[in-house]
Amino acid sequence: MHQSLTVEQISEVLFNTDPMGTCCKENDCFDEYDNIANAVFESLASGRPTAGAVRDTLIEWFEVESVDPLVIASVVQALESRAQD
Protein backbone atom coordinates (compact mmCIF):
# COMPACT_ATOMS: atom_id res chain seq x y z
CA MET A 1 0.00 0.00 0.00
CA HIS A 2 2.80 2.46 0.80
CA GLN A 3 3.70 2.90 -2.83
CA SER A 4 0.31 4.36 -3.65
CA LEU A 5 0.21 6.89 -0.78
CA THR A 6 2.22 10.06 -0.47
CA VAL A 7 3.39 11.59 2.80
CA GLU A 8 0.77 14.29 2.27
CA GLN A 9 -2.01 11.72 1.93
CA ILE A 10 -0.86 9.90 5.07
CA SER A 11 -0.80 13.21 6.93
CA GLU A 12 -4.32 13.98 5.72
CA VAL A 13 -5.56 10.62 7.01
CA LEU A 14 -3.87 11.17 10.35
CA PHE A 15 -5.34 14.69 10.54
CA ASN A 16 -8.83 13.39 9.80
CA THR A 17 -8.65 10.43 12.18
CA ASP A 18 -6.61 12.29 14.84
CA PRO A 19 -5.48 9.02 16.44
CA MET A 20 -3.78 10.72 19.37
CA GLY A 21 -6.61 13.11 20.16
CA THR A 22 -4.64 16.31 19.60
CA CYS A 23 -7.77 18.23 18.52
CA CYS A 24 -5.94 19.20 15.33
CA LYS A 25 -9.18 19.36 13.34
CA GLU A 26 -10.90 21.59 15.86
CA ASN A 27 -7.85 23.88 15.94
CA ASP A 28 -7.23 23.81 12.17
CA CYS A 29 -3.68 22.50 12.70
CA PHE A 30 -3.46 20.94 9.26
CA ASP A 31 0.25 20.19 9.61
CA GLU A 32 -0.05 18.55 13.05
CA TYR A 33 0.82 15.09 11.72
CA ASP A 34 3.18 16.02 8.85
CA ASN A 35 6.40 14.78 10.49
CA ILE A 36 4.66 11.70 11.82
CA ALA A 37 3.30 10.96 8.36
CA ASN A 38 6.83 11.14 6.97
CA ALA A 39 8.00 8.64 9.59
CA VAL A 40 5.08 6.31 8.78
CA PHE A 41 5.89 6.60 5.08
CA GLU A 42 9.53 5.71 5.67
CA SER A 43 8.55 2.78 7.85
CA LEU A 44 6.18 1.49 5.17
CA ALA A 45 8.85 1.98 2.51
CA SER A 46 11.19 -0.21 4.54
CA GLY A 47 8.66 -3.03 4.39
CA ARG A 48 6.84 -2.70 7.71
CA PRO A 49 3.19 -3.79 7.74
CA THR A 50 0.83 -0.83 7.92
CA ALA A 51 -0.53 -1.47 11.42
CA GLY A 52 2.96 -1.88 12.85
CA ALA A 53 4.28 1.19 11.07
CA VAL A 54 1.45 3.36 12.36
CA ARG A 55 1.51 1.94 15.90
CA ASP A 56 5.27 2.11 16.36
CA THR A 57 5.52 5.60 14.90
CA LEU A 58 2.77 6.97 17.13
CA ILE A 59 4.31 5.34 20.19
CA GLU A 60 7.70 6.80 19.38
CA TRP A 61 6.52 10.32 18.52
CA PHE A 62 4.06 10.67 21.38
CA GLU A 63 6.26 8.82 23.88
CA VAL A 64 3.45 6.55 25.08
CA GLU A 65 3.51 2.89 26.07
CA SER A 66 0.82 1.81 23.60
CA VAL A 67 -1.95 2.97 21.30
CA ASP A 68 -5.46 1.53 21.40
CA PRO A 69 -5.68 -1.27 18.78
CA LEU A 70 -9.08 0.04 17.68
CA VAL A 71 -7.50 3.40 16.94
CA ILE A 72 -4.76 1.71 14.91
CA ALA A 73 -7.38 -0.32 13.04
CA SER A 74 -9.35 2.82 12.14
CA VAL A 75 -6.21 4.54 10.83
CA VAL A 76 -5.22 1.49 8.79
CA GLN A 77 -8.72 1.27 7.34
CA ALA A 78 -8.64 4.96 6.43
CA LEU A 79 -5.19 4.58 4.83
CA GLU A 80 -6.37 1.58 2.80
CA SER A 81 -9.45 3.48 1.69
CA ARG A 82 -7.34 6.52 0.73
CA ALA A 83 -4.97 4.29 -1.24
CA GLN A 84 -7.90 3.07 -3.34
CA ASP A 85 -9.06 6.59 -4.26
N, C-alpha and C positions, 0 to 999 in steps of 0.2 A: 504494500500500500504506500510506503513512504515515497516511492518514485513518482506517484501521481499527485502528491501534496507539496505545496511550497511552505516555507516557513511562515509566510503571511497567512496562508489558509489555516495552518495549525494554530497560529496566534488567534485568528478569528474564532475558531472553535473553542479555544480555551477562554476567550473573552465571553463568548455566549453561554458557555456552560459554567464558567466561574467555579472550577472545582475546589478552590481553596477559600471560597466565600469572602473575597476581598472587596466585594461591592463595586467592582470596576464598572459594571454596566450602569449602576445607579449614579456613579460619579463621572461617567463619560471618560474613563481612563482607558482609551482604546489601545494604548501600548503597554498596558499592565503586564501582559504575558509574552511580550515580544522576545525577550532573552530566554525565557523558559521554552518557548516554541522552537527557538534555534537549537537549544539543547536536546529537545525531543527529536527534532529533525536529524541531528547528528547521531543520536542513539539509534534511530530507525535505520539510518544509512549504514550503520555498522552491523546491522543484521539483528538487532534486538526485536523481539515481538512487541507489538504495539502496546499491550497492557503493561508489560514490564518497563518499556521505555517511558511511558507516561508516569507510572507509579514511582519509579526510581528517581526520575527528574523532579517530580513534585516533592518527594521526600528530601532530596538534596537541597533544592532551592528554598524550601520553606522550613528546613531544619526541624522536621517532625519525625516521629517514630514510624507512623504509617498513614495511609490514606484509605478511607472507606472504600471497600471493593465495589460497592454500588456506584460510587462517584467515578471510579476508574472505568467501570463498565459503561456508564453514560457518556464519558468522554470518548472511549473507543468507538462506541456506536455512532457518535456524532462525527468522528474522524472518518469512519468507513462510509457514512452517508455523504460526507463532503467530497470524498475521493471519487464517488460515483457521479457527482454532478458534472 
